[in-house]
Amino acid sequence: MRLGTVIGRVTLSQAVGSLKGARWLLVSPFNKEHFQNGAEALNEISEEPSLVVYDNLGGGVGDTIGFIEGREAASPFDPPIPIDAINAALVDETFYTPKKDA
């Protein structure tokens, strides 16, 4: 699971029949610098490419979410459908404690 900030919503003009009416979020994934620079950096947009995430938990713009990518993202659906990432958690707080040098 990776973490990221929701930076927008996506509206589709066409969708696979089983995904009609689904919610989609545009997510900026966190990188190492987001955690090292503290809470104020978590709202910055990452240099990594943003991705579209299927959302059934009700995430909104500005929220921090945990998302799963790849084959595991399609696993909850029967039969598997074409999804690359799914929202798996709404995150309230994040804490980062760097390792101390020995």
Backbone bond lengths (Angstrom), bond angles and torsions (degrees), N, CA, C in turn:
res aa  C-N    CA-C-N  psi(-1)  N-CA   C-N-CA  omega(-1)  CA-C   N-CA-C  phi
1 M - - - 1.445 - - 1.520 107.64 -
2 R 1.324 114.71 140.70 1.466 121.80 176.11 1.527 108.35 -118.01
3 L 1.323 115.99 161.07 1.453 121.29 176.95 1.519 110.00 -111.21
4 G 1.340 115.36 152.08 1.447 120.64 177.67 1.514 110.92 -163.03
5 T 1.333 115.59 168.70 1.454 122.60 178.32 1.518 109.53 -104.20
6 V 1.324 116.49 134.92 1.462 121.38 176.33 1.522 107.62 -75.29
7 I 1.344 116.42 120.83 1.466 120.51 -178.60 1.521 112.37 -111.70
8 G 1.325 117.34 -0.60 1.456 119.66 178.42 1.520 111.76 177.26
9 R 1.332 114.42 175.67 1.468 121.57 176.42 1.519 107.79 -116.87
10 V 1.316 115.95 154.66 1.459 121.69 -178.32 1.520 108.64 -118.19
11 T 1.328 116.02 134.89 1.457 122.01 175.58 1.519 107.70 -116.02
12 L 1.327 116.54 127.64 1.458 121.43 -178.66 1.522 110.61 -98.27
13 S 1.331 115.91 140.32 1.459 119.07 174.85 1.531 110.49 -86.45
14 Q 1.335 116.84 -24.01 1.459 122.53 175.77 1.515 108.19 -140.91
15 A 1.321 116.36 146.02 1.462 120.60 -179.84 1.520 110.16 -147.96
16 V 1.318 115.64 157.56 1.451 121.46 172.30 1.522 106.87 -59.81
17 G 1.333 117.71 140.56 1.466 122.33 -175.16 1.514 114.26 -48.72
18 S 1.317 118.09 -42.47 1.467 120.93 -178.39 1.526 112.84 -73.40
19 L 1.335 118.11 -9.24 1.466 121.20 -179.63 1.525 113.14 -109.33
20 K 1.331 118.04 7.61 1.468 119.74 178.45 1.519 109.58 -62.94
21 G 1.318 115.93 132.34 1.458 121.38 -179.93 1.517 113.91 84.70
22 A 1.331 117.99 1.48 1.459 121.31 179.81 1.527 110.60 -71.95
23 R 1.338 115.64 154.52 1.470 121.85 177.28 1.525 108.58 -96.35
24 W 1.326 115.73 138.06 1.461 121.77 -179.64 1.521 109.53 -128.63
25 L 1.323 116.58 136.84 1.458 122.39 -179.32 1.521 110.29 -117.67
26 L 1.328 116.39 144.81 1.455 122.10 171.91 1.522 106.47 -95.84
27 V 1.337 116.96 121.07 1.463 121.74 -171.23 1.522 110.92 -121.57
28 S 1.331 115.72 134.72 1.460 122.87 172.77 1.526 107.23 -99.50
29 P 1.354 118.26 110.50 1.461 120.29 -176.01 1.521 112.34 -70.58
30 F 1.333 116.28 148.72 1.459 121.85 176.42 1.520 109.43 -76.43
31 N 1.326 114.82 150.95 1.452 120.45 170.71 1.529 107.72 -123.64
32 K 1.305 117.24 -177.71 1.460 121.95 -175.41 1.535 112.17 -57.51
33 E 1.322 117.21 -38.66 1.462 120.99 -178.26 1.528 112.40 -64.20
34 H 1.332 117.50 -31.57 1.460 120.46 178.74 1.520 110.38 -59.55
35 F 1.314 117.28 -41.36 1.459 120.86 -178.46 1.526 111.05 -77.07
36 Q 1.318 117.50 -38.89 1.456 120.64 -177.76 1.525 113.12 -69.18
37 N 1.331 117.46 -29.48 1.461 120.82 -176.46 1.521 113.63 -91.17
38 G 1.314 118.64 0.95 1.460 121.37 173.81 1.511 114.32 88.74
39 A 1.338 114.14 -175.11 1.467 122.21 -172.17 1.524 113.27 -60.41
40 E 1.336 117.90 -35.71 1.469 118.88 -177.75 1.524 111.73 -66.16
41 A 1.338 118.01 -26.65 1.464 121.30 179.38 1.522 112.31 -77.77
42 L 1.323 117.87 -17.96 1.459 120.10 -177.17 1.519 112.18 -67.09
43 N 1.312 118.50 -19.91 1.462 121.31 179.20 1.523 112.60 -91.29
44 E 1.346 117.70 -3.38 1.452 121.20 178.86 1.527 109.49 -80.18
45 I 1.322 115.92 148.19 1.460 120.88 178.90 1.522 108.32 -80.11
46 S 1.312 115.82 133.56 1.458 123.20 -177.48 1.518 111.17 -72.21
47 E 1.332 115.27 156.06 1.463 120.22 173.58 1.525 110.83 -78.11
48 E 1.338 116.62 -16.38 1.460 120.24 175.95 1.523 108.98 -67.73
49 P 1.332 117.21 152.80 1.470 119.20 177.66 1.535 111.27 -61.77
50 S 1.317 116.05 141.30 1.466 121.17 175.49 1.522 108.44 -73.55
51 L 1.339 116.42 160.30 1.451 119.60 178.51 1.516 110.48 -138.27
52 V 1.330 114.60 159.06 1.452 121.80 179.30 1.524 107.66 -95.23
53 V 1.353 115.64 129.24 1.461 122.13 -174.51 1.530 109.20 -123.14
54 Y 1.343 116.64 131.10 1.467 121.82 173.82 1.527 107.77 -69.29
55 D 1.330 116.97 135.67 1.460 120.68 -175.53 1.521 110.96 -128.46
56 N 1.321 116.34 120.23 1.464 120.40 173.25 1.533 110.69 -120.70
57 L 1.349 116.41 10.71 1.466 120.92 -179.31 1.524 113.30 -106.08
58 G 1.314 117.81 -9.85 1.461 120.17 177.56 1.518 114.98 89.84
59 G 1.318 117.80 32.22 1.459 121.09 176.89 1.520 110.72 -67.93
60 G 1.324 116.08 149.84 1.455 120.91 -179.70 1.513 111.44 -132.52
61 V 1.323 116.16 170.62 1.460 121.79 -178.88 1.529 109.42 -57.42
62 G 1.338 115.33 131.42 1.458 122.06 -179.57 1.518 114.05 94.29
63 D 1.336 117.58 -13.75 1.465 121.02 179.59 1.525 111.00 -75.12
64 T 1.321 115.45 150.86 1.456 121.64 170.18 1.523 106.82 -96.43
65 I 1.329 115.71 128.78 1.466 119.60 -179.23 1.530 109.86 -126.65
66 G 1.332 115.06 158.68 1.452 122.35 169.60 1.505 106.95 -104.29
67 F 1.325 117.26 127.22 1.462 119.68 -178.15 1.521 110.58 -127.44
68 I 1.319 114.30 153.41 1.454 122.77 179.87 1.515 107.45 -114.76
69 E 1.323 115.91 138.56 1.454 120.99 -179.28 1.527 111.16 -115.79
70 G 1.316 115.02 164.53 1.455 121.06 172.46 1.514 114.26 81.84
71 R 1.304 114.52 -154.40 1.463 121.19 -175.18 1.527 112.79 -57.33
72 E 1.341 116.41 -36.94 1.465 120.67 -179.12 1.522 112.03 -62.65
73 A 1.328 117.75 -26.96 1.466 121.12 -179.69 1.529 111.69 -66.36
74 A 1.315 117.50 -32.10 1.464 121.12 -178.92 1.527 112.39 -89.63
75 S 1.317 117.88 -11.84 1.468 121.94 -175.65 1.528 115.37 -58.76
76 P 1.345 120.50 -36.45 1.465 118.76 -177.88 1.525 114.98 -66.78
77 F 1.317 116.96 -12.59 1.454 120.73 -175.77 1.522 110.93 -98.34
78 D 1.318 116.00 144.77 1.448 120.44 179.88 1.518 108.78 -126.29
79 P 1.286 122.66 114.33 1.460 127.54 -5.51 1.521 110.45 -74.19
80 P 1.350 117.95 163.93 1.467 120.14 179.11 1.526 111.48 -54.78
81 I 1.304 116.09 140.10 1.461 121.79 -179.09 1.522 109.72 -120.33
82 P 1.326 118.44 166.32 1.468 121.36 -174.47 1.540 113.38 -76.46
83 I 1.325 116.00 83.10 1.464 122.20 176.67 1.524 107.92 -126.42
84 D 1.323 116.59 133.60 1.465 120.65 179.63 1.523 113.03 -97.29
85 A 1.342 117.85 -24.45 1.464 120.99 -179.11 1.525 109.53 -150.90
86 I 1.341 116.33 144.43 1.459 121.79 -179.34 1.524 109.62 -135.69
87 N 1.327 115.55 141.55 1.463 121.81 176.93 1.531 108.10 -73.05
88 A 1.342 116.22 119.36 1.460 120.73 -177.97 1.517 112.90 -107.81
89 A 1.352 117.92 -15.39 1.470 120.06 -176.74 1.517 110.98 -159.92
90 L 1.337 115.36 142.94 1.456 122.11 169.10 1.524 106.03 -99.23
91 V 1.320 117.35 122.25 1.466 122.26 -172.40 1.524 109.58 -98.92
92 D 1.347 115.62 125.79 1.462 120.97 177.81 1.526 111.74 -82.24
93 E 1.324 116.77 -48.20 1.458 121.44 -177.02 1.521 109.78 -142.53
94 T 1.329 115.44 153.12 1.453 120.57 172.96 1.521 108.81 -126.94
95 F 1.313 116.41 143.18 1.454 123.09 178.24 1.519 108.18 -127.92
96 Y 1.305 116.44 138.85 1.456 120.79 179.01 1.517 108.67 -133.58
97 T 1.326 116.60 123.85 1.452 122.49 176.56 1.523 107.19 -123.26
98 P 1.342 117.07 107.17 1.475 119.03 -178.40 1.517 111.08 -68.02
99 K 1.328 116.17 153.77 1.453 121.33 175.77 1.515 108.81 -65.43
100 K 1.323 115.98 140.77 1.460 120.53 176.29 1.523 108.51 -85.06
101 D 1.331 115.78 136.13 1.451 119.78 177.72 1.522 110.19 -66.79
102 A 1.315 115.57 137.50 1.470 119.94 -177.89 1.502 112.41 -80.80
